[in-house]
């Protein structure tokens, strides 16, 4: 085997080896450009979990959606439990505020009142900040649940893009809002026009013939 042949064989082996190694390391990335992949734009617009970007590409998207929905329901159950705990803590906090108020009112000097207010109320405000943050976190989960449930519900029923995108974007509803009219009234007027002498029946004539109130 001459030098040029050897170099050609080595080059070909290097290319083939590189392709094989690339496939092992990075896998088949055909899904990256699949129209069924949910892109970042859609994830933000639909307010769904970033981990669901490939849910339509999975072996059984409907079952995957049902499994994710089960996880979602567990999270919501925990969130409801957290909400009930916050309610209990809030009751205790309000009772504590009443006790602090009574203590301050019992003090006979302004200095003592200021001291009691500074020490006791500052601790109470710290507890209030904690409760407010817990409540905010609970509300955030509740709000996201509505978007997540809606998406998983559509996927579990077998919807894929582009139909799924239309449902998530409320496309059909928006079309109906933008153009709520149909041809029924036009048909009625055209038929009335055909029965009038001049062939032109304005709405006033239509109302008169049908005995409609103005």
N, C-alpha and C positions, 0 to 999 in steps of 0.2 A: 504494500500500500504506500503510494507516494505521499509526500508532505502535504500537498493541497487536499488530497482525499481525506487524510487524517484530520486536518483542520476543519473540513466540512462536516465530518462525522461528529467531531467534538462540538461544533456549533449547533448542529441539529439536536444532539443529546442535551445540550445546555438549555435550548429553547423548550424542548419537551419536558425536561426536568423542572424548569421554571414554571411552566403551565400547571404541572401536576402539583407542585408545592403550593402554588397560588390557590389552587382549588381546595387543597387540604386546609390551608390557613384561613382562607376567606369564604370558602364554600361557594355555592351557586347563588349569585346575587340577582337572579332574574326577577325575584320578588321585589327588589328595590324599585324597579320601574313598572311594576304591575299596576294596572288601572284600579285594582281592588285594594291596593295599599292606601291606608288613610294617612294623608299628608299632614304636616304640622299646621298648615292653614286651616284644615278641616277640624283638627283636634281643638284648636283655639276657638274656632267659630261654634263648634258644637258643645264645647266645655266638657270634654270627656277625658278619660284617663289616657295618658301618653302610652301606656303599655298595651293599649288596644289597637295600635296602629296596624298590626298584622292580623287582627282577628278574622278578617274575611279571607285570609290566605291559609288559615289553618285547615287541617284535614276535615274537620266537621265544624264549621263556624256556628251553626245553630246550637250544638251541644256546648261549644266553648262559651257562647253567650249565656247559656243557662247556668253553667258552672260559675261564671263571673257574677251572675245575678245572685246566686246562693251566697257567695262571699259578700256581696253588697248588702244582703239582708242581715247577715251576721254583724256587719259593721253598724248598720242602722239600729239593730237591737242593743248593741253596746252603747251607741250614741243616746238612745232613749233612756237607758239606765243611768248614764252620766247626767242627763238632763234632770232626772228625778233626784239625783244626789245634790245637784246644784240648787234645786228648789228647797230641799231640806236645809242645806247650808245657808241659803238666803233667809229662811225663817229664823234660824239661830242668830244670823248677823243682825237682823232687824230687832230682835229681842235684846241683843247686846247693846245696840245703839240706844234703846230705851233705858237700859240700866246705866249707861254712861251719862245720859242726859239727867237722870235722877241724881247721880253722884255729884255732877257739876252744880246742880241746883241746891244741893244740901250744903255746899261750901258757903261760908259766910263772908269771906273776903275776896275781893277781885283777883288778888294774886293767886290764891288757892284755886279759884275757878279757872284762871288762865293755865295754871300748871296741869290741872286735871284734864282740861280740854286738849292741851298740847300733847300730853303723854298718851291718854286713852284714845282720843280721836285719830291720832296719827296711826296707831295700830289698827284701828277699825278701818281706816281708809286703805291701808295695805291689804287687808282681807277683801275689801270691796274690789280693789283692782284685780285680785286673783279671781274672784267670782265673775267679774266682767269678762276677763280673758277666757275663762272656761265657757261662759255663755256664748262668746263670739265664735269659739272653735266649734261648739255644738251647732250653731246656726250655719257655719260654713259647710259642715258635712250635710246638713239638711238641704241646703240649697243645691249642692253638687249632686245629691241623690236624685233629684228630679231630672237632671240632664242625663245622668248615667243610666237610670232606669229606662228612660225613653229610648236611648240608643240601644241598650241590650234587648229591650222588648222587640224592636224592629229586626235586629239581627237574629234573634231566636225564632222569629217567624219566617226566616229565610230571605229577607231582603238583602240585596247587594247593590253596589253602585252600578248605574247612576240612580236607580230608584231610591236607594237608601239616602243618597244626598238630597234628593228632592223632598223626601219626608222630613229629614232633619232640618232642612232650610225652609220648610213650610212653603215650598214653591207653589203647590196647587192652591193653597189658601190665599197666597198673595195674588195669584192670577185672578181668583174669584173676587178678591177685594178690589183689585184694579179695574175689573170689568164684570160687574155683577149682573149685567143686562143680558137678556136672551132675545130671541126673535119672535116670541109669542105676541107681544104688543104690536110689533111691526106687521105681523100677519093679520091681526085683527083690523088694524087701520087700513091695510091694503084691501081687505075684503069689503070694508065699509066704503072705501073710495070707489070700488067697482060698482057699488049699488047706488051711488049718488049721481045726480045729473051731470055735474061738471067734472066728475072723476077726481075731486080733490076734497077730502074730508079732514078738516083740521080737528084738533082735540075737542073743540067746542061742539062740533057736529056729532062726534062720537059720543060725547056725554049726553047730548040731546036724544039721540037714537036709543041709547041704552038706558036712558032715564037715570043717569048718574048724578049724584049731588056734586055741586061745584066745590 
